[in-house]
Amino acid sequence: MIEWLKKVSLFDNLNDEQLEHVLRISHRKTFPAGTILFHEKDMGLTFYVVLSGSIKLFTRSSSGEEKVLSLVSGGESFGELSLLDGRPRSASAQTLEKTTVLELASEQFMSLLQAHFDITRGILAELCRRLRATNEHVNDLTFLDGRTRVLKNLIALANRNGKREGNLIFIPMSLNYDELAQMAGVSKPALADVVRELETRGVLQFGLGEYKLNLDKLRG
């Protein structure tokens, strides 16, 4: 378990004894795909660290339309916002595949922040990153066309989760077409048109549970 924790960027500066302490005050749980961990507007009682698998954070409009905000993968964390400000959850969280997480209750989470400034600084850095990403997304929706937004999202997923082999990047894909379209802020038919174009050019190739990005074709 300690080896898993060492892959979590938030715990980069903790030694083995400190990591053992994190394990003692947390609970490891594994959930099947499609499990809702919490709903938007719920009170926040738990902080999550993803050990394996992936989770989507999303909101729903009053008409039931879903908007995927972000994808959280192994080594990343989420759920701290409502623990810090005491307000309800700003989004819902759902597993996209079989996912293992560490759960820390609010009291344990706050004690950990008080005891380890490196973790507090990591949480602040993550909140800043998300704020910058939100600002960038608003800018993209305002100034970029749909095709460019789709490309940008595919490349962002490749940068975060892809494995490069020469000029090819292999990216595990747990999002479906609807979710990809929501992240890019385009309609499903618009996404399909862009994907079809990229596949025709040899830039993109979808496989079972992953897609492949050809950097040579992309540059061309």
Order of alpha helices (4+ residues) and beta strands (2+ residues): alpha-alpha-beta-beta-beta-beta-beta-beta-alpha-beta-beta-alpha-alpha-alpha-beta-beta-alpha-alpha-beta-beta-alpha
